């Protein structure tokens, strides 16, 4: 008797946990169609194209950590956009100026600024620009954005600037 009662309760419990019935679909509303024109698929059936992220070409600087010349991932979309722009506009030219903060010798900063500018140039070439479109130079510490003597200011001076023909 206990087994029968347990079986009946288990069956009732399983039956009570079954999913609720789905409401039947409503028939589609008739659409008005102009003879001879194709019917557009319902909005839900149309494929959705994701919007391509837009990068502002006015962003023209890449900033670096102290004594580094590697390009951070956060600047890759900017460089991709400029590389694509140059690839689509073969007549455009760009000058990349590598800059450093005031720390370090003049010779060291000239070399570091050149490595920074060359790194940006390599990235642009990978993105479709040509070697004849892009020139890289080092300004070392000669063109600071900020003249204070603190990390916030030095950070602004550790950069590569991208200038299009006519701007330099």
C-alpha positions in Angstrom: 0.0 0.0 0.0 2.8 2.4 0.8 4.5 1.6 -2.5 1.2 2.4 -4.4 0.7 5.6 -2.5 4.3 6.6 -3.1 4.0 5.8 -6.8 0.8 7.8 -7.1 2.3 10.8 -5.4 5.5 10.6 -7.6 3.3 10.4 -10.7 1.2 13.4 -9.6 4.4 15.4 -8.8 5.9 14.7 -12.2 2.6 15.5 -14.0 2.4 18.8 -12.0 5.9 19.7 -13.1 5.2 19.3 -16.8 5.5 22.4 -18.9 2.5 24.6 -19.4 0.8 24.3 -22.8 1.9 26.8 -25.3 -0.8 29.1 -26.6 -1.5 28.4 -30.3 -0.1 30.9 -32.7 -2.5 33.5 -34.0 -2.9 33.5 -37.8 -1.0 36.1 -39.6 -2.9 39.3 -40.4 -3.6 39.6 -44.1 -1.3 42.1 -45.7 -2.2 44.5 -48.5 0.0 43.8 -51.5 0.3 45.9 -54.6 0.0 43.6 -57.6 3.4 42.9 -59.2 5.5 43.9 -56.2 7.3 41.3 -54.1 6.2 40.9 -50.5 9.0 41.8 -48.0 9.7 39.2 -45.3 8.5 40.0 -41.8 10.9 42.1 -39.8 11.9 39.2 -37.5 12.9 37.2 -40.5 15.3 39.8 -41.9 19.0 39.3 -41.1 20.3 42.0 -38.8 23.7 43.4 -39.9 25.8 44.6 -36.9 26.8 48.2 -37.2 30.5 48.5 -37.9 32.3 50.5 -35.1 33.2 53.9 -36.3 36.5 55.4 -35.3 37.1 59.1 -35.4 40.0 59.9 -37.8 40.6 63.0 -35.8 42.2 60.8 -33.1 45.8 61.1 -34.2 48.0 60.2 -31.2 49.2 57.0 -29.7 50.5 57.2 -26.1 53.1 55.0 -24.4 54.3 53.9 -21.1 57.6 55.2 -19.8 60.6 53.9 -21.8 58.3 51.8 -24.1 57.5 51.8 -27.7 55.0 48.9 -28.0 51.5 49.9 -29.1 48.7 49.2 -26.6 45.6 47.3 -27.8 43.4 50.3 -27.1 45.1 52.2 -30.0 44.7 49.4 -32.6 41.2 50.5 -33.8 42.5 54.0 -34.4 45.5 52.7 -36.4 43.2 50.3 -38.3 40.9 53.2 -39.3 43.9 55.3 -40.5 45.4 52.4 -42.3 42.1 51.7 -44.0 41.7 55.4 -44.9 45.2 55.5 -46.4 44.5 52.2 -48.3 41.3 53.7 -49.8 43.0 57.1 -50.6 46.3 56.2 -52.2 47.1 59.9 -52.9 47.1 60.8 -49.2 50.4 61.0 -47.3 51.1 60.8 -43.6 54.0 61.9 -41.4 54.3 60.1 -38.0 56.3 62.0 -35.4 57.7 60.0 -32.5 57.9 62.0 -29.2 59.4 61.4 -25.8 59.2 63.1 -22.4 62.1 65.1 -21.1 63.7 62.3 -19.1 66.7 60.6 -20.8 69.5 61.9 -22.9 68.8 63.7 -26.2 70.3 60.8 -28.2 68.3 58.2 -26.3 65.1 60.1 -26.8 65.7 60.6 -30.5 66.2 56.8 -30.9 63.2 56.0 -28.7 61.0 58.4 -30.6 62.1 56.8 -33.9 61.2 53.3 -32.6 57.7 54.7 -31.6 57.1 56.3 -35.0 58.3 53.1 -36.8 56.0 51.0 -34.8 53.0 53.1 -35.8 54.2 53.0 -39.4 54.5 49.2 -39.4 51.0 48.9 -38.0 49.6 51.2 -40.7 51.4 49.2 -43.4 49.8 46.0 -42.1 46.4 47.8 -42.3 46.8 48.6 -46.0 48.8 51.8 -46.3 51.8 51.7 -48.6 55.4 52.5 -47.7 55.3 55.6 -50.0 52.4 57.0 -48.1 53.9 57.0 -44.7 57.0 58.6 -43.4 58.3 58.3 -39.8 60.5 60.8 -37.9 61.6 61.3 -34.4 61.3 64.6 -32.6 62.7 63.2 -29.3 61.8 65.6 -26.5 61.7 68.7 -28.8 58.0 69.1 -29.2 56.3 68.6 -25.8 52.5 69.1 -25.3 52.9 69.8 -21.7 55.8 71.6 -19.9 55.1 70.6 -16.2 57.5 68.2 -14.5 55.1 65.4 -13.4 53.8 62.1 -14.6 50.5 63.4 -15.9 52.5 65.9 -18.1 55.2 63.4 -19.2 52.5 60.9 -20.2 51.2 63.5 -22.8 54.7 63.9 -24.2 55.3 60.1 -24.7 53.4 59.8 -28.0 53.4 59.3 -31.7 51.4 61.9 -33.7 49.9 61.2 -37.1 49.8 64.1 -39.5 48.3 64.1 -43.0 49.9 65.9 -45.9 49.3 69.6 -45.7 49.4 69.5 -41.9 53.1 69.4 -41.6 
